[in-house]
Amino acid sequence: MRIVLLFLSMAILIQQSLALETLRSDHFSVEYKISPEKDCYEIGERIQAELVIMPKSSAYRVLIGGEEGNPRTYYFSTDLSDASWRLIIDYYQGGVWDEAMSGKKASIDAKYFKIGEEERGIAKIVANLTAVIPYCGERLCNLSLIAPSCEECRADALPAKFIGVVNEEVFKSDIKSLRAKMFSIAEKLKSENLYNEEDFKNVSNLMDSAETLLVAKKFLEAEKKFSEANSTLLQLADLTNKKFAEKAYNETDALLKDLERLLLNASLLLDKLRNHQSYAEFKLKFSEFESKLGDLKLALRDADGLIKGGKYSEAIEKLGKLKDDARSVSAKTNELIEIMKLEAEKSWLPISLVLPINPLYIILAIAAAVAAIALLKFRKRRKWDELR
């Protein structure tokens, strides 16, 4: 419905088109009224709002309207559902023009206005909104109630109005998830004998408070307690990851020291087999394992840097791989040591046990035995002759 109370006989709308001057926030005075007025709204609730835009001073009455023959359009939008608008242009000492529309967006033209030779301009622009709070898929949503703007205006010239919307079911679910996370962290710490009950009392108390405030529909206070609980738990989780990272570092460091000792033993054995036919092969494997130990030490130093930089999750992942690699190299080094031990034991056996059997050796042995028997018989006969 349009109501025109302008003094048409005195109003002059000049047809000449001029460029509009850019408006800033200091050109406007803005007021919002909301009914019902709350800190936080619930899904499905109906709400009414009024936005009043006025010139900051009488000097801006003409400026916030259009130029001669070139109206200035004002735009309004909302995040709410089932929106109905009534937009009003109140011309200074002239009359009003209003338009009704529906939807998330609406607009109206503010025209240049003067009576006779006197420029009057705009007294105020009003946007009335009736709408319904839509579904919010998060614990708390921040929705635009009315977002105004205008043609040839800076982005911040007209401030928007936002409202908080709560989804109680999601809120309850988030508290439940946070409790489950707390219990999970506690169990991990208990399994490693790192649990401290005092660390978790504060988190539990904050979540209890959040639930109590949620039941009392004090949503913003409940959100504050929930955020505190979540922040405290994140700190505990971070501390937990730090403890696990440090423990993983110590375990990996111990594995590398064990590997270092194994390689020292392998080095001693290798030195004793310097003349062995497989020495080159043993040396190649030993050098390979020694090189891998060097790489693992460098990687361990990188993991230490991650821990010192607070990147505990990355450090834990890296150290887990390092431990697997260290165990693998240690197992292969042990295999090499066992092989070299067997070869070293063989080289320490008596020569008679390791010489190959040759027929010449057998003939020489028989000849020596025959000569020994003959000599013995000769000595016995000589002794008998002497006695005779």
SULNORFEN-V859366 format. One record per backbone hydrogen bond with DSSP energy under -1.0 kcal/mol. CO is the residue of the C=O (numbers start at 1). NH is the residue of the N-H. Records with the same first field share a line. If there is no record, write none. Layout:
BEGIN
CO=NH ; NH
END
This chain:
BEGIN
6=8
7=10 ; 11
10=116
23=154
24=27
25=28
27=56
29=54
31=52
33=50
35=48
41=166
42=45
45=133
47=131
48=35
49=129
50=33
51=127
52=31
53=125
54=29
57=60
58=61
60=64
61=122
67=70
70=67
72=110
73=151
74=108
75=149
76=106
77=147
81=132
83=103
84=130
85=101
86=128
87=99
88=126
89=97
90=123 ; 124
91=94 ; 95
95=91
97=89
99=87
101=85
104=78
106=76
108=74
110=72
113=120 ; 121
114=12
115=118
118=115
121=92
124=90
125=53
126=88
127=51
128=86
129=49
130=84
131=47
132=81
133=44
139=167
141=165
143=163
144=79
146=161
149=75
152=23
154=157
161=145 ; 146
163=143
164=41
165=141
167=171
168=172
169=173
170=174
171=175
172=176
173=177
174=178
175=179
176=180
177=181
178=182
179=183
180=184
181=185
182=186
183=187
184=188
185=189
186=190
187=191
189=194
190=193
196=199
197=200
200=204
201=205
202=206
203=207
204=208
205=209
206=210
207=211
208=212
209=213
210=214
211=215
212=216
213=218
214=217
217=219
218=222
219=223
220=224
221=225
222=226
223=227
224=228
225=229
226=230
227=231
228=232
229=233
230=234
231=235
232=236
233=237
234=238
235=239
236=240
237=241
238=242
239=243
240=244
241=245
242=246
243=247
244=248
245=249
246=250
247=251
248=252
249=253
250=254
251=255
252=256
253=257
254=258
255=259
256=260
257=261
258=262
259=263
260=264
261=265
262=266
263=267
264=268
265=269
266=270
267=271
268=272
269=273
273=276
276=279
278=282
279=283
280=284
281=285
282=286
283=287
284=288
285=289
286=290
287=291
288=292
289=293
290=294
291=295
292=296
293=297
294=298
295=299
296=300
297=301
298=302
299=303
300=304
301=305
302=306
303=307
304=308
305=309
306=311
307=310
310=312
311=315
312=316
313=317
314=318
315=319
316=320
317=321
318=322
319=323
320=324
321=325
322=326
323=327
324=328
325=329
326=330
327=331
328=332
329=333
330=334
331=335
332=336
333=337
334=338
335=339
336=340
337=341
338=342
339=343
340=344
341=345
342=346
343=347
346=349
351=354 ; 355
358=362
359=363
360=364
361=365
362=366
363=367
364=368
365=369
366=370
367=371
368=372
369=373
370=374
371=375
372=376
373=377
374=378
375=379
376=380
377=381
378=382
379=383
380=384
381=385
382=386
383=387
384=388
END
